Amino acid sequence: MSEEIIWPIVLQLVAIIVIIAEFILPSLGILTVTSLAIFAYSLYIVFTRVSVTAGYIFVIFDILLIPLLVIVEIKLLAFLPVTLRKTLSSKEGANAQAQELTQLIGSIGNAITDLRPAGTALLDGHRYDVVSTGGYIEKGSKIMVTIVDGNRIVVKKNVSSINTDSDLEK
């Protein structure tokens, strides 16, 4: 093997490594452009310094093997720790919603702060960040949990806390 062919082969391998790095590192396409430039320079060297026949062999090699290597790399990345898993389970420590929050539906408590519409409430002896159904609720008002969506607790003013006829007209 002549010495002129070694440098383009090394450049081809470097370009393939840069393509693989594009899958791991967020570069907004900079690594892809760099890889294409390395491939192009490698082909330029082969066509000008080695031979046209060797250049066509490199082009065929690039057309056939590079997509294959990219596909294999995508498949292998699913098993590497540098990538995120497709799904997370409770065995891996992922919970979409705390179990205790679902038990709060229907609970009655007090607004610790004004809810405009977000604030803090005391429910079952614990403080929670809550959101009202859209209206303003004053501090100290009785509230009831209506919806628990993920970690979001939605409350409304408790109807049983309205005592006067003027409150009913509001």
N, C-alpha and C positions, 0 to 999 in steps of 0.2 A: 504494500500500500504506500503510495507516494505521500510526501509530507504536505503537499498542497491540499489533500483531501481531509486531513486530520482536523484542521481548523474549522471547516464548514460542518463537520460531524459534531464537533464540540459546540458550535453555535446552535445547531439543531437541538441538541440535548438541553442546552440552556434555555432555548425558546420554549421547549416542552415544560420545563420546570417553572418558567414564568407563567405559562398558561395554567398550570396546576395551582400556583400561588394565587392566581386571580379568583379561584373558587373559595379560597380561605380568607384572603385579605380584601377588605372593601377598598377598591381603588378608583371606582367610577370609570373603569375602562382604560385607565392609564397603563396597567400591566398588559392588557390585551394589545394595545397599540405598540407597546414596547416589544412584545413577543412577535407581532407581525413584522416589525422592523428588523428584528434579529433573523427571522426566517428569510426575509427579502435579502438582507445582506449576505446570509449564508448562500442563497441561490446565486446571487451576483458573483460571489467568489468562485463557486463551482463552474458557472458558465464561462467566466472570463479566464480563470487560471488553470482549470483542470481540463474539461472538455464539454461540448454540448451534449454528448450522450450521457455523461455523468450527471449533468444538470437535469436532463429529463428523468433520469432515474431518481434523483432527489425529489423532483416535483411529484412523480408518481408515489413515492414513499410518503411525502407530506399529505397528499390527497387521501391516501388509504389509511395510514396509520395514525395520523393526528386525531381525526374524529373518533377512531376506535379508542385511543388512549384517553381522550376526554370523557367518553362514555364510561369506560372502566373506572376512571377517577371519580366520577359522580357517584357511581355505585359504591366505591370504597369509602367515600367521605361519609356515607350514612353510618358507618361503623366506627368512625374516628371520634375521639372526644372533643375535637375542635368545632364540631358542628352541633347544632341543636337537634334534639330528638323530635320526631314528628308528633308524638303524643307523650304527655306526662301522666303518670298515674299517682295515686295516693301512696303507693309503695315507695315511690321516688321522692315523696315529700311535697307533691303538688296537690293543693286543694283549691278548687274554684270558689268554694264557699265554706265558711266555718259552720259546722253542724249546729253550734249553739245559736247562730243567727236565725236559722229557719224556725227554731222554737219560739222566737220572739213575736211571730205573727199573731196578732190579737192581743198582745200585751199592752197594758196601760201603764203610763209613767208620767213624769213631769219634764217640761222643757227647762233645762238649766240655764240656757241662754235664749235670746230671741232667735227664732227661726226665720231667716230672711232669704230664701227659704231654707238655708242650711244652718245648722247649729249643733248644740250638744244637748242630749237628753239623758235622764236617769231612768233606766228600764231594768226591772228585776234586780235592783241594787247595784247595777254597773253603769258606768258612763259610756255612751256611744255617740259617734258622729251620725247625725240623722239629717234627712231632707224632708221638708214638708211637701204636701201634694201641690204646692205652688203658691199658697197664700202665706201671709205673715202670721206667725203665732208668737204671742208674747211670752216672755220669761215667766215661769211658774205655772203656765197653763197645763191642764191635763191633756195628754196626747195618747193616741193609740197607733200601734204599728199595723200598717195595712199591707205592705209589700216588702219582701226581702229579695233583692236581686244581686247575687254575688255578695259583695261586701257593702252594698248600698241599702240602707234602711230607710224606707219611706213611711212617714207618719202623717196623721191628720189630727185636727183638734177633736178631742173626745166629746161627743154630743152630750153625754151624761154630765159633763162639767158645766153646761150652760144652765144657769139657774133662773135668770130673770127673763121677762117678756121682751125687754129691750135687746137682750143678747140674741133672742130668737129672730127678731126683725132684721138683724144684721146678717 
